[in-house]
Amino acid sequence: MKEPLQQHPAQTDGRLRTAQLKMLVMLKTVDAICKKHQLDYWLEGGTLLGAVRHQGFIPWDDDLDISMPRASFNKFIQVAADEFPDNLLLQTPQTDPGYFNLSVPLKIRDKNSLFIELHEQGSEPYHHGIFLDVFVYDAIPSDLKKRKRDKFRAKKLQRLLSHKYCPVAMGHHATLYKLLSKFVPQAFLERQINKIIDDANKQGHVFLGYGYDCVNSNCVAYEDIYPLKKIQFEDSEFNIANRSEVILTQLYGDYMTMPPEHQRIMCHCRELIPELDKAGQ
């Protein structure tokens, strides 16, 4: 029987809250860039739940999630690095060699901190800092069979491609995918994924879901996302989906009911140092 996760010391010694406030500053930076360049984003996942249920971070939440539609995501990748303050890093497989995540195509990292996730050891060949996860949404077909077929194919391509960028084993049957990936050129895999993405978004489907470069799946109507709304989160207002309850219900079911106390724990963190400079003093 699997032992229940224990509460991380950072929840009670102030480190978690320090990290949350740092993530909030990072979110404000992203919000300002998106406003300047007229890009869309909205709070996602646990951050959205925190905004709706707590008007801020869930007290035990240790990351921050946002989503963007594909066009805004692509533009953000182009402009963000030049807009970021010195302490922030745009982390993709292209900008931080060794990084690859099957679920999150982009992380925004704080350079002056350390955040090692549960699935990491800290020796991975990429930057480990407090992060903001950026998910991307693509148009997806209304035909359920085609939707599943395209997503299934994209997942397989992603698993093969991961071994072209990162030596760290990830996903199910990682050894098998690593072996198979040796026989398939990286450029071919990238072309195939990009073709799925481009074809889907050109069709103008009425449904949206997590992008084809993300192994997670969901499905919402265009009207569930747009028009975007504002919501209070901590000391500021940020974008949320038009019908955020649709996203939250898909993710959490009865999302307004608090979980049992033993489940109110940090879900991602193995090690956390919010300020490396202060840690070395």
N, C-alpha and C positions, 0 to 999 in steps of 0.2 A: 504493500500500500504506500502510495506516494505521500511523503510528509508535507504538511502545509507550509507555505512560505512564511518566514519570520519577518517581523517588522524591522526595517533597516534602521540603524542608529541615526542616519541623517534625518529621519522624520522627527526626531525629538531634540536633536542638538543644534538645530537652526540651519543646517546646511541645505536642506531641501528648500526651505523658504527663500534662502539666498539665491539658490539656483533658479527658482521660479521667477523671482524679480529680475534676474538677468535675462531669462527667456522673454519676459514681458518687454524689456527694452529692445530685444532683438525683433520681436513682433512689431513694435512701433516703427522700427527701421524699415521692415518689409512693407508695412502699411504705407509709409511715406513714399517709398519707391513706386509702389503700385498706383498711388494717387498721381504722382508726377507723370507716369508713363501710361496712365489710363488702362491699367491691367486689373483683371478680376481675380479675387481670391475670397475664400470664406473659411471660417473656423471649422475644424473637422474633428471627428472622433471624441476622445476624452476632453479636449479643449472646448469643443462645442457643448458637450454635456456639462462641463464646469460652468460655462457662461449661462446656460439655461437654468441649471439647478442651484448653482452657488454664486452666480454673478462674478465669477473669477475662477481661479484654479480649483479643481477638486483638491482638498487639503493634502491628499497623499499622492497626487499625480506628479510624475517626474519627467514628463516631456511635454512638448507643445506641437499640435498638429494643425496644418492648414491644407487646403486644396486649391488648385487652379485649373481652369480649362486649358486644353492643350495650347491654344494660340497665346494665351497670357503666359503660360509656363515657358514656352520657347522664347518669348520676348524677354521675360525675366532673366533667363539664363544669359542672354546677350548683354543686358544692361547692368545687372546687379553688382558684378565684381567691381565695376568702376564707381559704383555708388556707395559701396559698403565702407564703414569705418575700418581702421586698421585691424581691429580685433576680431573681425568676422571673416569667415571662409566659406566660399561657395563649394560644396562638396558633391561632385559627381564622379563617375568613373573616369571622365576625361580630365577633370581639374585636380583630382587627388588620386594619383596612380595607386592601385591596390584596393581602392574602395569599390565595392559593389554590393547592393542590397536588393534582394528579390522583391521586397515589398515597398521600398522607398527610393525612387529614382533620384531624389535630391534631399540632402541635409544642409542646413545652414549651421555652421559650427562656430562656437566661441573659442578663440585660440588660447585664451588665458585661463583655462579650466581643464578638468579631467572628468570624463564620464565614461566608465567602462560598463557596457551593458551585460546582462546575464549570459548571453551567448558568446561573449568575447572574453579574451584573456588579458588584453591590454598590449599584447605584442604584435597585433595585426599591423600590416604595412600601410596604415592610413591614420589620419588625425582623429584623436579621441578628445572631444570637448563637449561641453553642454550643447545641446542641439535643438533645432526646430525642424521637424519633419515636414516636407512639402510633397503632397500627393498630387497627381495629375488626373484629370478626368478627360476621357475621350467619348465621342459619340459611339453608341453601340446599337446594333440592329434590333428592330422590334421582333424579328423572327427568332424565337428562342433557340432553335437548333443551330442557326448560323452564329448566334451570339456565343453559345457554348463551344462551338467548333473553333471559332476565331480565338477565343480566350484560351482554350486548351492548346492550340498550336503556339500561341504567343508564350504561354508558360514554358513549354518545352524548349523553345528558342532561348528564352531567358535563362533557363537552367544551364544550357550549353554555353551561352555567352558569358555567364558568370565566371567560368574557369579561364576565359581569355583575359580577364581583368584582375582577378583576385585569387591568390593561392589558398584562401581559407575555404574549407568545405562548407557548403550551405545547401539546405533543402534535402528532400528525400532522395535516397539513392545517389548521393553526391559522387561516390567513387565511380559509378557507372557513367554518369554524365561527364565526369572529368575525362574518362577514357574515350567516350564518343566524341567529345569536343576536339580531340586531337586530329580527327579526320575531317573536320568541317572548318573552313576558313572563317575568321572573325568578320571579315567584310561581308561575306554571304549572310551570316546570321543577322548582322545589323541591317542589311538591306531588306531581309524578309520581315523583321519586326517593323521597320519603318514603313514598309509597304502596307502591312495590316493597319497601322496607325493612320497613314495618309488616306487609304481607301475608305476607312470608317468615317473619318471626319469630313471627307468630301461628299459623302452621301447625305449629310444633313439629317441624321436620324433624330427622332423626337426623344430618345432616351440617352442618358449619360451614365457613365460608370467609371470605376477606377481604371486607369490607363492600361494599355496592353503591355507596357513595360513595368507592370506591377502584378504580382501573382494573386493579389486579393481581388475579390469580385463583389460587385453590388450593381444595383440598377435603380435609377430614379428618372422621373420624367423631367424634361426641360423646365416645366413650370414648377417643379419642386425646388429648383435652384434659383431661377430668375422670376422676378427681379430680386436682387440681393437686398437684405435688410441690415440694419445696425442693431447691435446689442451691447449692453454694458458688460465689460470684462475687466475686473480689477478697477483701475482708475481712468479707463478710457473706453471708447466705443470702437467696435470692429465689425467687419462684415460677417453675416451668416446667411445660409440658404433661405430662400423664401419660405419653404415649408421644412424647417429644420427638424420638425417632429418625425418626418418620414425617414430621414437619415438616422436619427437617434433610435427610432423603433426598430429599424433593420439591424442596428448594431447591438442594442442593449435590451430590447423588449420593453418592459415596464421601467423606463429610464428615470422616472422621478422617485422611485423607491430606493432608499439608501441600501447598499449591500450590508451583510452582516459585518460586525466590527472586525472579525478576524480576517476579512477580505480587504480591509481598508489599509492596504500596504502598497509600497512602491513596487511597480511591476517590471521595470526595465533595468534597474540599477544594481551593479555589483560593487562599484567603487565610485565615490563622488568627492571631488575637490572643487568647490565653486570658484576659488581664486588661487591660482598657482603661485602668484607673487607672495601673497600673504602666508601660504603654506610653507614657503621657504624661509620666512623670516624667523 
